[in-house]
Amino acid sequence: MAKKEKLDPETEELIKWCIEVEGFLVAGGATLEQAQEFIEDQVEWLTDQFYEDLTPEEAAKAALKDD
């Protein structure tokens, strides 16, 4: 069995934040698969949004607007 790595609190918060973004993307019309693919493809952009203190909803709205 692989040893489970402990994530630092900031990384855990970023992951939780991205999960919330995913929910807003789906609520905005994306499929779950599309939302997950977007997050994987745009992880750097989303990380920037996280550190710029955007809410998950604001980040999702910005992403949907750019589509």
Secondary structure as UniProt FT lines:
FT   HELIX           9..27
FT   TURN            28..29
FT   HELIX           32..41
FT   HELIX           43..51
FT   TURN            52..53
FT   HELIX           56..66
//
